[in-house]
């Protein structure tokens, strides 16, 4: 699949979206990328409705907060669909779900998204990220609760980061918020977005 051609054709048909690779997100955005994407394999591509909190600094866009489309609409088989038809097929499959791309744009919507998924809440780095979201929302108490819950099960890298944020948060909410916003700027650079 010629990704450059695919991306150009999809963007031409999706006003109000931009991309990072084969992931197309709603613009403008604030703190959270949300949209649709392709997880490409050798034989095809899985369609993803994705959500990514930009204040979670990682090496790439992860799909922890995302869902694959279910059923036959969830896979583009490269043997069955001509390459030139892939952009049109992708657009037709996401069209009915376009509203979902806009239901997780704010910090509050992101928190609701995580709190609505019990399995997500059990993941220690998700708990940390939820704490970061509450910092951005200005809710120090909720932030401390989620950060405290997460810290004991985090990897060394994230434990040190989380403890640093908790220390800042105990000093001043605005210092902690500034650090979280710095993480977000770093992640935007990693993803090549502005």
C-alpha positions, 0 to 999 in steps of 0.5 A: 500500500502506498501510504503517502498516496492513501494519506493524501486522498483521505485528507482530501476527503476529511475536512477538519482532520489531520494526521500522524502516519495513518492515524487521522485526528480531529482538528483543532485538538487540545490535549487529546488526539482522537479519530480513526486510523489503520494498523497495517499488517502485511495482508491488510489493515485493521481499522481503529477508533483511537484516542491518545492523551498527548500528555502521556509521553511515549516513543510513539502513539499507543493504542491503549485507549483505542478500539478496533472496529468489530466485525467485517468493517474492521479489516481492509483485506489488501487481496480483496480491495484494490489499492486505489479503492482503499481511501474510499473504503476507509472513508465509507467505513468510518463515516457512520462512526464520525461522531465517535471521533468528537466525543473525546476531545476535552480533558473531561471527556477523556476522563469519562472515557477512561472511567467508563472502562473498568479494564483501562482503570486497572492499568497502572500507567493509565491511572497515572495518565488519569492523574495527569488529566485531573491536574490539567482539569485543576482537580488536585485531590482527584489527581493525587488519588489516581497518582497514588494508586498508580505509583506502586505498580509503575515501571521504574521510569514512570514511577520516578516521573510520577513521584516527581509530578506528585512532589510538584503537585504537593507544592503547587498545582500550577507547577505540576500543570506546567510539567504535564504541558511540557510532556505534551509538547514533547509528545507533539514533537515525537508525533510530528504534530503542532 
